[in-house]
Amino acid sequence: MLLLDIANGWKTAIMIVLMIAVFYLFLIKPQSDKTKKEAAYRDSLKAGDRLMTAGGIHVTFVSRDGSYASVEAAPGIRMKVQIATLQPIPERKTKK
């Protein structure tokens, strides 16, 4: 009887370890990779790059000041936005 209880304890421990591994592989790791990729993209911005804000406004990157960026929406119209809201302009899909 005691031997069966020990086996059930190991089964439970193995299941918990497997659940943690699945959570890590399918939820935590991909999100971490995505965050690192976005940070690398934002660090590589240079003057003249065409971007889009989170609100959908297409802008040109001008300069960086800490966690903020100066962007130009039209000639002579500059805005100050948080760098975290900047993203690349999505590519258009053309129909064939």
Buried (B, 14 or more C-beta within 10 A) or exposed (E): EEEEEEEEEEEEEEEEEEEEEEEEEEEEEEEEEEEEEBEEEBEEBEEEBEBBBEEEEEBBBBEBEEEBBBBBBEEEEBEEBEBEBBEEEEEEEEEE
